[in-house]
Amino acid sequence: REDDMFGEGEDAESDAETRLDDKLEAKDDLTQIGGFLYLQLNYSTYEEGDPGEYALQSPALFDLYMDSRPTERIRAYARGRIVQQLTAGTSVFESFDFDLEESEAPSRTSASLDQLWLKFDIARTVYVTVGKQPIRWGTGRFWNPTDFLQAQVRDPLAVFDTRQGVSLLKLHMPFEELGWNIYGAINLQELATPKDIAGALRAEF
């Protein structure tokens, strides 16, 4: 408006900036879409043989995610993963299976759902996350005795942790004044009947 452009004094400038900030926040996207691409080139060697016949492989990993926040108290997240073998070569371990028939050869393309979860809170006191989500209890790279909710063992030589999420119902109750956190998790991964229910508790002080 003309008053905003030619107004005098700090009050006019402050009002214009406030309205501009409000409009920018109103146009903020509620859903973000992104991805991650990781390429490798591996060469396998043996103690004997012709180096020109050793296996050469180039696996490519692509993650695509969607992060949606319809409100400040609800968040939904989905992340899919595609692994594509760009070359025809096989790994060292697959090359030892000389009786592998062509029909039994592993597929050069595989797709999986890495994460799919919904997060919300109960009275801003208990924070709930349900679905397939990353869970890493422990900080060790080569040995993680406390990481018992994740069935897959982490590859210590991998550049980053490629393990997929675990189906869980996770509760988090923080005590900000004391700096404490209490977590509870129910494992839904192998849950078929009520007698299969298993879970874990964790407290941080």
Stockholm file with secondary structure:
# STOCKHOLM 1.0

chainA/1-205         REDDMFGEGEDAESDAETRLDDKLEAKDDLTQIGGFLYLQLNYSTYEEGDPGEYALQSPALFDLYMDSRPTERIRAYARGRIVQQLTAGTSVFESFDFDLEESEAPSRTSASLDQLWLKFDIARTVYVTVGKQPIRWGTGRFWNPTDFLQAQVRDPLAVFDTRQGVSLLKLHMPFEELGWNIYGAINLQELATPKDIAGALRAEF
#=GR chainA/1-205 SS CHHHHHCCSHHHHHHHHHHHHHHHHHTCCSEEEEEEEEECCEECCCSSSCGGGSCEECEEEEEEEEEEEEETTEEEEEEEEEEEECSSCCCHHHHTCTTCCGGGSCCSEEEEEEEEEEEEEETTTEEEEEEEECCCCCCCSSCCTTCCSCCSCCCTTSSSCCCCCEEEEEEEEEETTTTEEEEEEEECTTCSSGGGCEEEEEEEC
#=GC SS_cons         CHHHHHCCSHHHHHHHHHHHHHHHHHTCCSEEEEEEEEECCEECCCSSSCGGGSCEECEEEEEEEEEEEEETTEEEEEEEEEEEECSSCCCHHHHTCTTCCGGGSCCSEEEEEEEEEEEEEETTTEEEEEEEECCCCCCCSSCCTTCCSCCSCCCTTSSSCCCCCEEEEEEEEEETTTTEEEEEEEECTTCSSGGGCEEEEEEEC
//
